[in-house]
């Protein structure tokens, strides 16, 4: 448990500085390292998802500041559409029963798939910061 808490604070501290795909790759690597050093895969995946979601929200807020009102309105409309798509994708992920192994591993895999959905959107939003 101590390892997870330490890793949590180390990873959270990097959230503020994620502005590139390389930074996201580092978070992915840290999540994998977490999973490799503990048996609590679910906690590692939950943390990874929370980080990606937090960075997505921060990036969205940063776009609101950096873009004109007209430009941001298009981004906002796009984000609302994406949220609908994301919710559908999450339901599909949750309803898929393609895991025939340990329940914790299955849960971690489901969270990982959701993280990937968020990460893909985050990559797009980061590209708009440039």
KABELFEN-V747582 format. One record per run of one state. SS is the DSSP state (A for helix, B for strand, O for the rest). FROM is the first residue (numbers start at 0). LEN is the number of residues. If there is no record, write none. Layout:
ss: [SS:SS]
from: [FROM:FROM]
len: [LEN:LEN]
//
This chain:
ss: [O:A:O:A:O:A:O:A:O:A:O]
from: [0:1:17:20:36:40:66:68:95:102:128]
len: [1:16:3:16:4:26:2:27:7:26:2]
//
